[in-house]
Amino acid sequence: IGQTYTITLKGTKPASQTFVAYNYWNVNFGDLKPVEGLTDVWSLTFTPTKLEPGLPKELRIFQSPKETAGACQIDWLKIEKGNTRTPNISQFKYFGEGLKDSNDPNDYSWDITPEYAEKSLNNTVSLTEPQTVLGLKNFSDGIQISGDHVVGENEHTIYKLDKSNSNSFIDGYATFIKHGKIVIVNGTVKFKKAYAFGVPLDD
């Protein structure tokens, strides 16, 4: 009670009949009117002032007058809170909603897909030429996610061990490349003595 709703439906009925919204037979919300420019689409905005006590959640659509009711079909029906009828959704992909680049305040999309976002980005940012994108932060102190440092593509530390700087090697080398918390080791070495697995080297 006191909340405004908008009903929209697509359906067919005899031309002499009217779609009427009720809570119950004695609580009439009003007649659905044709939506201009849309075939067989009807809409009603209403604010209930009373409801049948035992059936507060009931909503019924009848033909009127009942004496001449005929063949009827409803393809879809939508109930929205507020006094605005939004366009029907052609495909139910709820990836979010977003305003389109338009002067029409009703020109928006309920089905923003990754493909749509990628196309919009491609229309704005060159994929082949170096370009500064306004609005993106310059992470001069490094990139962080939830306070943890994120390693950039060229950000790493290299340390090389060979017999000239290792107390454990007779010959060969080992290169340690550290990317954030990940360490990659590459090389071929000959040790001065046997080391059990997991035992630290003498370096």
Phi, psi and omega in degrees: 000133179087351177265142181265137180227155176234124176258135173226137176218155171248123183193168178239151181200167174300145184300333182280350187261163179231139171280130180232137180261133179229155163274310174215176186302332183261003178237097184264124178271336178136172180271139173281133182255153177298141176272123184300129177088354181239127182285131175060029176246132186231149184212153177211132171252130184213158176231107182298135174252344174206158179222155173294122187308320182274354185223057186292340182259004182283138170223126184233140176246122180240161167274146176223140358284151185292335183293335182244023180300139181229196181299136185218145176218134175246118180279318175204156179219138183226134176243125181234143177280133182110182185254019182246130175266117180268156179300149178290148182272124183285321179228132187273077176241094185273075176272358182135187178221151181201146176285142176268166180284089186204154175274354179274115183296343179267001183271086180222169183238135175264356187230055176293117180256163176305324180295321180295315180296319180294319179297317179297321179293320179296330179286343184255321187247133177288136179269352184240338183252143174300139185203142173268128180257114180296141179098347176269137183284140174271108184272072184292336179262017180097158181266137178231146171234120182053038177085350179267136180292135178251130185281133175281172186300319184256014185262109180199166177237134180243134175226130183243132176247135171214188186293343180282337182231013180237138176274358185252340187264140168265320183208162177090193183206164172220128178253127179252120178245119184254118173247101182060241179265001181260133177240127178250129181246135179220139176151178177225126184225158171236121184275156177288334179210171180280136177242129175292153181300129179091352180275130180297151174288174181278002182277000000 
